[in-house]
Amino acid sequence: MSARVGRNVLLVQGAGGNSSIKHDDILWVKASGTWLADAEHKDIFVPVPLSAARTALAQDDERVPLAADAGTTLRPSIETSLHALMPHPVVLHVHSVNTIAWAVRTDAREEFARRLDGLAWRWLDYHHPGLPLAAVVKDALAQAKIDVLVLGNHGLVVGAENCAGAEALVDQVERRLALTPRSTIPADEEALRWKCAGTAYRLPKDPLCHSIAIDPYSCAIATSGSLYPDHVVFLGPGLPVLEQGRDLGGSASRVLADGPPHPAVLLLPGLGCVVRKDASDGAQAMLSCLALVTCRLPLTAQVRYLTQNNESALVNWDAERYRQQLTANRGTD
């Protein structure tokens, strides 16, 4: 199940998303920085004593212990608290593009209520992953039986009795929240290659990524702020722009002087986007996710962005730096 879900870019991108299964007092959960898509040929899960994890969370301690005989240097997912708190044997957390395209909107509450009617679901406003999110999840679970959590500016969490049930529930939510993407205009990749010649940039692996820069509405959304945690962590807060007429090699440093160092992505409005030659597979995957999300946001949508405090907390979070490092090394480990 994990590998199948992890290979579906509409549900999971790169090291995003995680899954878990409870067996007696052991919670087997995806390790931080690993990819669900690798589940069938790599050891991506780590064992966590469930009772110890829940005790730690009750004491506001997010340091999740590994089982004594774990025999691994990997860390449990930074979302382990979600999996420990959910009572279901199987928990699946995905960054599905349809859910995110709704969850970043301020005008989506009535649509959620209508589309998810009949499910045991709950909406939660955005909270920083880890203890802040765990606290509100704990409160929500104490009030009612919940199988589906929609996390504002984040994603989707489902719990079920088994893997088939969890996957089926994700599929059902996806069908109910499905949005039609706007059509895209192909980029002039030859012209972009010419602009990239002799610079630190190249074309993205996924041609769909160009739609972020070519579609005016997608471009406006992507450059106005950050939509969800992985957007910030892998691409930086908002995406920098190189205006038409500027030389990519000669003026990129000036255009980006006030932005994050070594930006992974640069938008050329109306033309397409380029990525740094050393951009990780994770950054490439998150760029694809952003393209899939922005093209599903209707022109009338009222978008809610993460705040500067939200962004700062994510960028300076040690757990996220660790995850990025593992993601960057995925191809060689």
Secondary structure by P-SEA (a helix, b strand, c coil): caaaaaacccccccccccccccccccccccccccccccccccccccccaaaaaaaaaaacccccccccccccccccccaaaaaaaccccbbbbbbcaaaaaaaaccccaaaaaaaaccccccccccccccaaaaaaaaaaaacccccbbbbcccbbbbbcccaaaaaaaaaaaaaabbbbbcbbbbcaaaaaaaaacccccccccccccccccccaaaaaaaaaccccccccccccccccccccccccccccccccccccccccccccccccccccccccaaaaaaaaaaaaaaaacccccbbbbbcaaaaaaaaacaaaaaaaaaaaacccc
